[in-house]
């Protein structure tokens, strides 16, 4: 027989069997069943043991771009590449062998576009003919996958800059930094110097634009081994892997600093920005991302305390210092709770009459280690925010003590209290002062508040409002450390005030340095012309006192007059207030 005729006869025979199987299947399925299958949002098909299609519902046909009659009798080899079709056929044979339902996610390319599908296959048996069929079904889960990707984007990427966020590097940073045990890995953490001031002065829109531009510049440093991230606020990070040596990491720090040497243009304004970088190296400075973050942050803090706009590698001594600082912070907090603080009082006298004019309240910490002076704890209190409750206690105690002395007959006495910039800016300070005066019963005229130039100049508009309210209460305002700020003379006419205190640095060499003497005299003359009282602090000898007297200075305080005294010692001092 002719082989071609034999092949043709075989094809006809197969087609006949396929048609007969399909006809039997359709007879077994009612029109209602078919309508239901066509209405379902699921791709459904049936195959025989040879992988030939016997039925496909409407959605499956549409997805394949075929009519049902075009699919009947076709196998996966008619639609997919040989390798893909072979894989499908192997999976189907396993289903025929196990007779178990199998589900899996797959990416299927029906029409040239990959589609995420959740597919299932199982073996079913026809009720009428007892034949077994492979039932396949699949769902299009592209929308679910897209939603998951969006959620991942929200969870692991910063929406403002598009950079990976802190959560991302916490999840994946360990693996990124530890990919190469032979090379070096490093974490560079940095924030933008003076970002808060720019944010406050130009607004949040400007701040956001600045952060976005920072992210854009950081991306120019990214390579296969360098990943940029935004940790929080104005804090960013670079994760570096496979560095050859420490000098390579230093070079990257220099490149990073160079990015900020070109001014940023924000809302048509040139804004100078610099960065303070802390560096921790794996595994020398930590074997986990968390420890590297902690150590890089410590390095940043050390750099900021000694000067900004640079980079600092972590050193073990920093951690020891941080632990000591934390311990001191805890003791400071506990000291407030236990009432370990007390006030000493330094007399202020009229230079002309030598009579006691007032007193400055100075806080001391009577800790278990002994008496601690402000220079050792005020800075820490300000940085931690503990200065707010501490400052409130100082103000209340000074007013209470002064009221007690008034009731003893020393009604001329005026008490001066130093006000921290943190306390002045973070509390409703004028309202607090009014409340304390009412509680203690002290006359407002008996209270003088001393503020530094930097305190009133940091937010001048807000400061002016608070100072005016304090003066309306009847409280006196004194500018402490006058002459040490960069804007000394410019603000004198802007703020309500009553007195200026010449900084001790101009007094200590006044008898030897003509320049200091000239500056002191100029300050006294300026204050006199503005109708302000002038106070010289740090007077330590008679010659200094005589120079100040000849310059017509009003009042003085210092060791020549008296050291700071506790309340009982000061009471004894008042009983003989003439300076001999």
Secondary structure, DSSP 8 states (H G I E B T S, - for coil): --HHHHHHHHHHHHHHHHHHHHHHHHHHS-HHHHHHHHHSSSEEEEE-TTS-EEEE-HHHHHHHT--HHHHTT--GGGTS-HHHHHHHHHHHHHHHHH---EEEEEEEESSSSEEEEEEEEEEEE-TTT--EEEEEEEEE-HHHHHHHHHHHHHHHB-TTT-SB-HHHHHHHHHHHHTS-SSSEEEEEEEEETTHHHHHHHH-HHHHHHHHHHHHHHHHTT-BTTEEEEEEETTEEEEEEEEESSHHHHHHHHHHHHHHTTS-EEETTEEE---EEEEEEEETTT-SSHHHHHHHHHHHHHHHHHH-SSEEEE--HHHHHHHHHHHHHHHHHHHHHHHT-EEEEEEEEEETTT--EEEEEEEEEEEETTEEEEGGGTHHHHHHHTHHHHHHHHHHHHHHHHHHHHHHTT-TT-EEEEE--HHHHHHS-HHHHHHHHHHHHT--GGGEEEEEEHHHHHHTHHHHHHHHHHHHHHT-EEEEEEETSSTTTTTTTTTS--SEEEE-HHHHTTTTT-HHHHHHHHHHHHHHHHTT-EEEEE---SHHHHHHHHHTT--EEESTTT---B-HHHHHHHHTT----
